[in-house]
């Protein structure tokens, strides 16, 4: 009876997660598209539901909700389903929709979709060769073998996003990095943009007048044909006619310049709005957060470097370790075990909420940037694949943030994985991503004023 009640709680929560994923799909991702594939909606929503269920089970581990055997069963079931989706279902449908967009392969799209899926499986399996994740004790399709490879891809993705986010967040929030933009700068650039547009219109009028003159003289319908006719059309010109090819080249150059001026004008308006926003109370608050995240970024890069150089992986969760150091330093009586449980719950909850929110915002921006009516289904499936791998890897890394007694079932379910490897790999990719982001943003910030002066 207890198992049925626990299962009903899990099924109810999964239905709610599925509904949220469905609404996000309809209201955010596909709100501007009429054509929607039902199977794509289902796959995305199911992936989101089972991904969120894993985080729910982590919270249940800390709070002690549900029976231990029920949690273990749903952990196993959840991982089997999410791996089935990520390794078998989503890659196959990605190949299927890719082939469907190619007319030459349309008749045999099912066959070619199977070929693409087999190619994915080959590279997915070979992914384990250069990494110390292979376990000869388990079968080919065991949870350990599949989740170890999914973990490598997901941890790499998490580290890249974390490294860029740790650097970009203070760069975005801090008013220190805002360049000084005045109304005079914006007016000058807008004036130049209008002058460029006037020149484009004027030259296009000249082209249109020349075409009309040629049409009236009968030069359009009575063009010379053959090789000698082509030579004659190139070497001779009608008196009074314009050099159309040269004018068209000038128009093309001016249109490219107008695009650059328009983008620069929009950037100046956005910067001016950020400057005005930074003067408000909320803007000052985010500016303070920018300094805080700057300190966190430096500390995170320093700790990642220390972990890589000394091959160090923490055995105790950060909350418990931090409380122990504080208590020993202050010399006070404090129940470390009791408070570490509650603080760990709050910390893990914050990590889970921010991870889901941040990933969904990133996926939405990415989808709007590259999607089209033909590629939208493929991109949504790719986003579902990324989302599932990201959340599975989050479970691998969040495990270290939990007290030791709460890791038992998670460790049993995940199997004999090299957890230390994933933490070291995360530190390596995070460090590379953070340093690359610092260099990129430094160059972009340095070149922005120079570009503005050149325009």
C-alpha positions as a Python dict, from the first residue, in 0.01 Angstrom:
ca = {
    (1, 'X'): (0, 0, 0),
    (2, 'X'): (286, 234, 82),
    (3, 'X'): (444, 166, -259),
    (4, 'X'): (117, 253, -438),
    (5, 'X'): (87, 583, -249),
    (6, 'X'): (451, 669, -324),
    (7, 'X'): (403, 579, -691),
    (8, 'X'): (89, 793, -715),
    (9, 'X'): (284, 1089, -574),
    (10, 'X'): (560, 1037, -831),
    (11, 'X'): (316, 995, -1122),
    (12, 'X'): (123, 1307, -1019),
    (13, 'X'): (440, 1515, -1005),
    (14, 'X'): (554, 1378, -1342),
    (15, 'X'): (220, 1474, -1497),
    (16, 'X'): (263, 1828, -1359),
    (17, 'X'): (618, 1847, -1494),
    (18, 'X'): (496, 1716, -1829),
    (19, 'X'): (227, 1985, -1839),
    (20, 'X'): (480, 2257, -1760),
    (21, 'X'): (710, 2130, -2035),
    (22, 'X'): (416, 2124, -2278),
    (23, 'X'): (320, 2483, -2192),
    (24, 'X'): (682, 2597, -2226),
    (25, 'X'): (696, 2431, -2568),
    (26, 'X'): (372, 2593, -2686),
    (27, 'X'): (406, 2938, -2527),
    (28, 'X'): (781, 2996, -2562),
    (29, 'X'): (950, 2782, -2824),
    (30, 'X'): (679, 2734, -3087),
    (31, 'X'): (458, 3037, -3030),
    (32, 'X'): (558, 3182, -3371),
    (33, 'X'): (526, 2856, -3570),
    (34, 'X'): (205, 2712, -3711),
    (35, 'X'): (345, 2370, -3804),
    (36, 'X'): (406, 2154, -3499),
    (37, 'X'): (494, 1785, -3490),
    (38, 'X'): (302, 1612, -3214),
    (39, 'X'): (580, 1359, -3152),
    (40, 'X'): (832, 1643, -3101),
    (41, 'X'): (608, 1803, -2839),
    (42, 'X'): (568, 1473, -2657),
    (43, 'X'): (941, 1391, -2661),
    (44, 'X'): (1039, 1736, -2536),
    (45, 'X'): (778, 1735, -2258),
    (46, 'X'): (861, 1378, -2148),
    (47, 'X'): (1234, 1460, -2138),
    (48, 'X'): (1164, 1767, -1929),
    (49, 'X'): (933, 1574, -1695),
    (50, 'X'): (1180, 1292, -1623),
    (51, 'X'): (1469, 1539, -1593),
    (52, 'X'): (1281, 1737, -1328),
    (53, 'X'): (1182, 1411, -1156),
    (54, 'X'): (1549, 1334, -1092),
    (55, 'X'): (1586, 1665, -910),
    (56, 'X'): (1266, 1592, -720),
    (57, 'X'): (1411, 1260, -606),
    (58, 'X'): (1722, 1439, -482),
    (59, 'X'): (1503, 1668, -269),
    (60, 'X'): (1311, 1361, -144),
    (61, 'X'): (1643, 1200, -46),
    (62, 'X'): (1730, 1495, 177),
    (63, 'X'): (1381, 1535, 324),
    (64, 'X'): (1322, 1162, 366),
    (65, 'X'): (998, 1172, 165),
    (66, 'X'): (870, 834, 38),
    (67, 'X'): (988, 493, 144),
    (68, 'X'): (1352, 406, 76),
    (69, 'X'): (1263, 111, -149),
    (70, 'X'): (1014, 328, -342),
    (71, 'X'): (1276, 596, -403),
    (72, 'X'): (1522, 332, -523),
    (73, 'X'): (1263, 187, -764),
    (74, 'X'): (1173, 528, -908),
    (75, 'X'): (1540, 622, -936),
    (76, 'X'): (1599, 309, -1145),
    (77, 'X'): (1286, 361, -1353),
    (78, 'X'): (1359, 728, -1410),
    (79, 'X'): (1718, 668, -1521),
    (80, 'X'): (1616, 384, -1755),
    (81, 'X'): (1352, 601, -1922),
    (82, 'X'): (1572, 910, -1956),
    (83, 'X'): (1857, 701, -2101),
    (84, 'X'): (1616, 533, -2342),
    (85, 'X'): (1503, 875, -2461),
    (86, 'X'): (1853, 1028, -2488),
    (87, 'X'): (2033, 735, -2648),
    (88, 'X'): (1766, 573, -2866),
    (89, 'X'): (1457, 786, -2923),
    (90, 'X'): (1579, 1145, -2965),
    (91, 'X'): (1878, 1064, -3193),
    (92, 'X'): (1655, 852, -3418),
    (93, 'X'): (1393, 1126, -3459),
    (94, 'X'): (1663, 1387, -3518),
    (95, 'X'): (1791, 1176, -3805),
    (96, 'X'): (1436, 1118, -3927),
    (97, 'X'): (1350, 1489, -3945),
    (98, 'X'): (1687, 1575, -4100),
    (99, 'X'): (1627, 1320, -4377),
    (100, 'X'): (1268, 1444, -4419),
    (101, 'X'): (1401, 1789, -4511),
    (102, 'X'): (1611, 1642, -4795),
    (103, 'X'): (1400, 1577, -5106),
    (104, 'X'): (1637, 1324, -5261),
    (105, 'X'): (1612, 1099, -4953),
    (106, 'X'): (1243, 1151, -4889),
    (107, 'X'): (1128, 813, -5023),
    (108, 'X'): (1371, 613, -4811),
    (109, 'X'): (1371, 844, -4509),
    (110, 'X'): (1311, 564, -4259),
    (111, 'X'): (1609, 367, -4388),
    (112, 'X'): (1842, 668, -4386),
    (113, 'X'): (1718, 767, -4040),
    (114, 'X'): (1823, 423, -3914),
    (115, 'X'): (2164, 468, -4081),
    (116, 'X'): (2214, 805, -3908),
    (117, 'X'): (2110, 655, -3574),
    (118, 'X'): (2362, 370, -3616),
    (119, 'X'): (2632, 627, -3695),
    (120, 'X'): (2538, 818, -3378),
    (121, 'X'): (2556, 498, -3172),
    (122, 'X'): (2899, 419, -3311),
    (123, 'X'): (3045, 759, -3218),
    (124, 'X'): (2855, 764, -2891),
    (125, 'X'): (3009, 431, -2792),
    (126, 'X'): (3358, 522, -2913),
    (127, 'X'): (3334, 828, -2688),
    (128, 'X'): (3427, 607, -2395),
    (129, 'X'): (3766, 507, -2538),
    (130, 'X'): (3974, 816, -2444),
    (131, 'X'): (3815, 854, -2099),
    (132, 'X'): (3855, 639, -1785),
    (133, 'X'): (3485, 554, -1771),
    (134, 'X'): (3474, 201, -1908),
    (135, 'X'): (3362, -75, -1676),
    (136, 'X'): (3420, -431, -1804),
    (137, 'X'): (3199, -571, -1524),
    (138, 'X'): (2880, -445, -1689),
    (139, 'X'): (2707, -525, -2014),
    (140, 'X'): (2694, -311, -2325),
    (141, 'X'): (2350, -166, -2257),
    (142, 'X'): (2380, -141, -1879),
    (143, 'X'): (2296, 182, -1698),
    (144, 'X'): (2661, 231, -1602),
    (145, 'X'): (2787, 209, -1959),
    (146, 'X'): (2525, 447, -2095),
    (147, 'X'): (2522, 703, -1816),
    (148, 'X'): (2903, 723, -1812),
    (149, 'X'): (2904, 845, -2173),
    (150, 'X'): (2603, 1071, -2127),
    (151, 'X'): (2783, 1214, -1824),
    (152, 'X'): (3093, 1308, -2026),
    (153, 'X'): (2887, 1504, -2278),
    (154, 'X'): (2666, 1663, -2013),
    (155, 'X'): (2950, 1758, -1777),
    (156, 'X'): (3137, 1914, -2069),
    (157, 'X'): (2828, 2117, -2157),
    (158, 'X'): (2773, 2220, -1795),
    (159, 'X'): (3134, 2328, -1754),
    (160, 'X'): (3126, 2534, -2074),
    (161, 'X'): (2806, 2712, -1970),
    (162, 'X'): (2927, 2759, -1612),
    (163, 'X'): (3262, 2900, -1721),
    (164, 'X'): (3103, 3147, -1960),
    (165, 'X'): (2827, 3237, -1713),
    (166, 'X'): (3071, 3298, -1428),
    (167, 'X'): (3252, 3554, -1644),
    (168, 'X'): (2962, 3698, -1841),
    (169, 'X'): (2740, 3754, -1535),
    (170, 'X'): (2958, 4023, -1371),
    (171, 'X'): (3036, 4167, -1715),
    (172, 'X'): (2662, 4204, -1780),
    (173, 'X'): (2562, 4338, -1438),
    (174, 'X'): (2849, 4572, -1350),
    (175, 'X'): (2819, 4931, -1467),
    (176, 'X'): (3201, 4950, -1472),
    (177, 'X'): (3206, 4775, -1810),
    (178, 'X'): (2949, 5008, -1967),
    (179, 'X'): (3097, 5249, -2219),
    (180, 'X'): (2996, 5612, -2196),
    (181, 'X'): (2725, 5687, -2451),
    (182, 'X'): (2566, 6030, -2490),
    (183, 'X'): (2264, 6150, -2684),
    (184, 'X'): (2500, 6333, -2920),
    (185, 'X'): (2672, 6002, -3011),
    (186, 'X'): (2337, 5842, -3091),
    (187, 'X'): (2215, 6140, -3296),
    (188, 'X'): (2538, 6153, -3496),
    (189, 'X'): (2516, 5783, -3579),
    (190, 'X'): (2147, 5807, -3667),
    (191, 'X'): (2220, 6105, -3891),
    (192, 'X'): (2487, 5907, -4074),
    (193, 'X'): (2250, 5612, -4109),
    (194, 'X'): (1984, 5837, -4266),
    (195, 'X'): (2241, 5986, -4505),
    (196, 'X'): (2347, 5638, -4610),
    (197, 'X'): (1986, 5535, -4669),
    (198, 'X'): (1930, 5849, -4879),
    (199, 'X'): (2234, 5763, -5091),
    (200, 'X'): (2105, 5408, -5141),
    (201, 'X'): (1763, 5537, -5252),
    (202, 'X'): (1922, 5791, -5486),
    (203, 'X'): (2144, 5533, -5656),
    (204, 'X'): (1860, 5284, -5687),
    (205, 'X'): (1654, 5557, -5856),
    (206, 'X'): (1936, 5608, -6106),
    (207, 'X'): (1939, 5234, -6177),
    (208, 'X'): (1561, 5230, -6221),
    (209, 'X'): (1572, 5533, -6456),
    (210, 'X'): (1850, 5373, -6662),
    (211, 'X'): (1651, 5048, -6690),
    (212, 'X'): (1342, 5242, -6800),
    (213, 'X'): (1546, 5431, -7062),
    (214, 'X'): (1690, 5106, -7195),
    (215, 'X'): (1343, 4953, -7207),
    (216, 'X'): (1204, 5250, -7399),
    (217, 'X'): (1488, 5223, -7653),
    (218, 'X'): (1422, 4854, -7697),
    (219, 'X'): (1759, 4749, -7559),
    (220, 'X'): (1605, 4508, -7312),
    (221, 'X'): (1415, 4300, -7568),
    (222, 'X'): (1670, 4330, -7850),
    (223, 'X'): (1981, 4227, -7664),
    (224, 'X'): (2251, 4082, -7890),
    (225, 'X'): (2295, 3709, -7855),
    (226, 'X'): (2588, 3479, -7907),
    (227, 'X'): (2953, 3519, -7821),
    (228, 'X'): (3009, 3838, -8024),
    (229, 'X'): (2692, 3985, -7881),
    (230, 'X'): (2826, 3933, -7529),
    (231, 'X'): (3155, 4097, -7623),
    (232, 'X'): (2973, 4390, -7774),
    (233, 'X'): (2750, 4437, -7470),
    (234, 'X'): (3055, 4450, -7247),
    (235, 'X'): (3277, 4675, -7459),
    (236, 'X'): (3013, 4921, -7580),
    (237, 'X'): (2756, 5131, -7406),
    (238, 'X'): (2463, 5335, -7523),
    (239, 'X'): (2514, 5707, -7512),
    (240, 'X'): (2364, 5866, -7205),
    (241, 'X'): (2322, 5535, -7018),
    (242, 'X'): (2456, 5478, -6670),
    (243, 'X'): (2731, 5235, -6576),
    (244, 'X'): (2485, 5008, -6397),
    (245, 'X'): (2734, 4748, -6269),
    (246, 'X'): (2944, 5014, -6096),
    (247, 'X'): (2637, 5178, -5940),
    (248, 'X'): (2510, 4838, -5821),
    (249, 'X'): (2844, 4769, -5654),
    (250, 'X'): (2818, 5104, -5476),
    (251, 'X'): (2464, 5018, -5364),
    (252, 'X'): (2579, 4682, -5227),
    (253, 'X'): (2860, 4848, -5034),
    (254, 'X'): (2625, 5113, -4895),
    (255, 'X'): (2368, 4852, -4791),
    (256, 'X'): (2637, 4660, -4601),
    (257, 'X'): (2743, 4986, -4433),
    (258, 'X'): (2381, 5064, -4345),
    (259, 'X'): (2344, 4725, -4176),
    (260, 'X'): (2654, 4792, -3965),
    (261, 'X'): (2529, 5139, -3876),
    (262, 'X'): (2187, 5006, -3782),
    (263, 'X'): (2335, 4739, -3554),
    (264, 'X'): (2567, 4994, -3396),
    (265, 'X'): (2275, 5233, -3342),
    (266, 'X'): (2071, 4959, -3174),
    (267, 'X'): (2373, 4873, -2958),
    (268, 'X'): (2413, 5237, -2852),
    (269, 'X'): (2043, 5260, -2761),
    (270, 'X'): (2072, 4940, -2555),
    (271, 'X'): (2384, 5071, -2380),
    (272, 'X'): (2211, 5403, -2308),
    (273, 'X'): (1917, 5215, -2154),
    (274, 'X'): (2156, 5009, -1941),
    (275, 'X'): (2324, 5327, -1820),
    (276, 'X'): (1988, 5472, -1720),
    (277, 'X'): (1888, 5143, -1557),
    (278, 'X'): (2215, 5127, -1359),
    (279, 'X'): (2118, 5453, -1185),
    (280, 'X'): (1800, 5299, -1040),
    (281, 'X'): (1784, 5111, -710),
    (282, 'X'): (1745, 4777, -886),
    (283, 'X'): (2035, 4860, -1116),
    (284, 'X'): (2258, 4941, -819),
    (285, 'X'): (2153, 4611, -662),
    (286, 'X'): (2255, 4416, -972),
    (287, 'X'): (2577, 4615, -987),
    (288, 'X'): (2654, 4495, -635),
    (289, 'X'): (2576, 4141, -745),
    (290, 'X'): (2821, 4189, -1029),
    (291, 'X'): (3103, 4260, -783),
    (292, 'X'): (2998, 3960, -577),
    (293, 'X'): (3001, 3732, -881),
    (294, 'X'): (3338, 3873, -983),
    (295, 'X'): (3482, 3758, -649),
    (296, 'X'): (3307, 3423, -691),
    (297, 'X'): (3445, 3387, -1044),
    (298, 'X'): (3802, 3454, -928),
    (299, 'X'): (3759, 3211, -636),
    (300, 'X'): (3610, 2944, -864),
    (301, 'X'): (3892, 2976, -1117),
    (302, 'X'): (4149, 2961, -835),
    (303, 'X'): (3989, 2650, -681),
    (304, 'X'): (3959, 2481, -1023),
    (305, 'X'): (4329, 2546, -1081),
    (306, 'X'): (4418, 2406, -738),
    (307, 'X'): (4205, 2096, -799),
    (308, 'X'): (4369, 2033, -1136),
    (309, 'X'): (4728, 2094, -1022),
    (310, 'X'): (4702, 1885, -704),
    (311, 'X'): (4454, 1630, -846),
    (312, 'X'): (4221, 1709, -558),
    (313, 'X'): (3853, 1613, -520),
    (314, 'X'): (3665, 1694, -201),
    (315, 'X'): (3533, 1402, 2),
    (316, 'X'): (3300, 1613, 220),
    (317, 'X'): (3020, 1828, 86),
    (318, 'X'): (3102, 2203, 85),
    (319, 'X'): (2830, 2295, 336),
    (320, 'X'): (2941, 2050, 604),
    (321, 'X'): (3305, 2136, 546),
    (322, 'X'): (3238, 2509, 568),
    (323, 'X'): (3038, 2474, 891),
    (324, 'X'): (3310, 2256, 1047),
    (325, 'X'): (3579, 2513, 965),
    (326, 'X'): (3368, 2799, 1104),
    (327, 'X'): (3279, 2614, 1425),
    (328, 'X'): (3639, 2509, 1489),
    (329, 'X'): (3763, 2862, 1423),
    (330, 'X'): (3507, 3030, 1652),
    (331, 'X'): (3516, 2753, 1913),
    (332, 'X'): (3140, 2739, 1969),
    (333, 'X'): (2896, 2457, 2038),
    (334, 'X'): (2705, 2381, 1721),
    (335, 'X'): (2515, 2078, 1584),
    (336, 'X'): (2702, 2047, 1255),
    (337, 'X'): (2511, 1741, 1133),
    (338, 'X'): (2167, 1889, 1196),
    (339, 'X'): (2229, 2226, 1036),
    (340, 'X'): (2432, 2086, 746),
    (341, 'X'): (2126, 1882, 645),
    (342, 'X'): (1899, 2187, 637),
    (343, 'X'): (2151, 2416, 471),
    (344, 'X'): (2235, 2146, 217),
    (345, 'X'): (1866, 2116, 135),
    (346, 'X'): (1842, 2491, 74),
    (347, 'X'): (2164, 2496, -129),
    (348, 'X'): (2064, 2199, -345),
    (349, 'X'): (1719, 2352, -396),
    (350, 'X'): (1873, 2680, -513),
    (351, 'X'): (2109, 2492, -747),
    (352, 'X'): (1820, 2292, -894),
    (353, 'X'): (1591, 2594, -947),
    (354, 'X'): (1864, 2811, -1097),
    (355, 'X'): (1985, 2525, -1319),
    (356, 'X'): (1638, 2463, -1463),
    (357, 'X'): (1561, 2834, -1505),
    (358, 'X'): (1900, 2918, -1653),
    (359, 'X'): (1894, 2630, -1897),
    (360, 'X'): (1540, 2707, -2018),
    (361, 'X'): (1632, 3073, -2075),
    (362, 'X'): (1945, 2969, -2265),
    (363, 'X'): (1753, 2717, -2476),
    (364, 'X'): (1490, 2977, -2564),
    (365, 'X'): (1750, 3233, -2678),
    (366, 'X'): (1938, 2967, -2875),
    (367, 'X'): (1617, 2848, -3043),
    (368, 'X'): (1511, 3198, -3147),
    (369, 'X'): (1858, 3268, -3285),
    (370, 'X'): (1891, 2976, -3527),
    (371, 'X'): (1546, 2823, -3581),
    (372, 'X'): (1339, 2835, -3899),
    (373, 'X'): (1016, 2674, -4014),
    (374, 'X'): (1205, 2377, -4161),
    (375, 'X'): (1468, 2327, -3893),
    (376, 'X'): (1257, 2404, -3585),
    (377, 'X'): (1165, 2040, -3511),
    (378, 'X'): (1527, 1925, -3538),
    (379, 'X'): (1646, 2210, -3315),
    (380, 'X'): (1383, 2135, -3049),
    (381, 'X'): (1493, 1771, -3042),
    (382, 'X'): (1856, 1881, -3011),
    (383, 'X'): (1755, 2105, -2723),
    (384, 'X'): (1574, 1812, -2559),
    (385, 'X'): (1892, 1604, -2599),
    (386, 'X'): (2106, 1878, -2446),
    (387, 'X'): (1856, 1933, -2165),
    (388, 'X'): (1843, 1564, -2072),
    (389, 'X'): (2222, 1523, -2074),
    (390, 'X'): (2261, 1846, -1878),
    (391, 'X'): (2023, 1732, -1603),
    (392, 'X'): (2171, 1382, -1582),
    (393, 'X'): (2515, 1536, -1540),
    (394, 'X'): (2378, 1775, -1279),
    (395, 'X'): (2282, 1472, -1069),
    (396, 'X'): (2641, 1342, -1097),
    (397, 'X'): (2784, 1673, -974),
    (398, 'X'): (2515, 1766, -718),
    (399, 'X'): (2586, 1434, -548),
    (400, 'X'): (2909, 1586, -411),
    (401, 'X'): (2713, 1878, -261),
    (402, 'X'): (2502, 1642, -48),
    (403, 'X'): (2596, 1502, 294),
    (404, 'X'): (2738, 1149, 282),
    (405, 'X'): (2429, 976, 421),
    (406, 'X'): (2212, 1112, 138),
    (407, 'X'): (2438, 985, -138),
    (408, 'X'): (2377, 616, -72),
    (409, 'X'): (2081, 547, -301),
    (410, 'X'): (2212, 781, -572),
    (411, 'X'): (2548, 602, -569),
    (412, 'X'): (2377, 261, -581),
    (413, 'X'): (2154, 363, -871),
    (414, 'X'): (2426, 526, -1077),
    (415, 'X'): (2653, 228, -1026),
    (416, 'X'): (3031, 204, -1022),
    (417, 'X'): (3108, 531, -1196),
    (418, 'X'): (3432, 724, -1168),
    (419, 'X'): (3278, 1019, -985),
    (420, 'X'): (3615, 1180, -918),
    (421, 'X'): (3688, 1185, -1291),
    (422, 'X'): (3374, 1385, -1367),
    (423, 'X'): (3461, 1647, -1105),
    (424, 'X'): (3817, 1682, -1240),
    (425, 'X'): (3687, 1696, -1597),
    (426, 'X'): (3441, 1967, -1495),
    (427, 'X'): (3724, 2173, -1341),
    (428, 'X'): (3936, 2142, -1657),
    (429, 'X'): (3660, 2246, -1898),
    (430, 'X'): (3538, 2518, -1659),
    (431, 'X'): (3886, 2669, -1639),
    (432, 'X'): (3930, 2663, -2017),
    (433, 'X'): (3584, 2812, -2074),
    (434, 'X'): (3627, 3086, -1811),
    (435, 'X'): (3971, 3195, -1936),
    (436, 'X'): (3852, 3191, -2298),
    (437, 'X'): (3547, 3397, -2202),
    (438, 'X'): (3764, 3651, -2019),
    (439, 'X'): (3986, 3688, -2328),
    (440, 'X'): (3687, 3713, -2563),
    (441, 'X'): (3501, 3971, -2353),
    (442, 'X'): (3820, 4172, -2302),
    (443, 'X'): (3880, 4192, -2676),
    (444, 'X'): (3513, 4271, -2744),
    (445, 'X'): (3511, 4546, -2479),
    (446, 'X'): (3837, 4689, -2609),
    (447, 'X'): (3731, 4691, -2974),
    (448, 'X'): (3384, 4836, -2915),
    (449, 'X'): (3498, 5199, -2873),
    (450, 'X'): (3740, 5163, -3167),
    (451, 'X'): (3457, 5030, -3385),
    (452, 'X'): (3233, 5316, -3275),
    (453, 'X'): (3502, 5572, -3364),
    (454, 'X'): (3559, 5407, -3704),
    (455, 'X'): (3189, 5422, -3788),
}
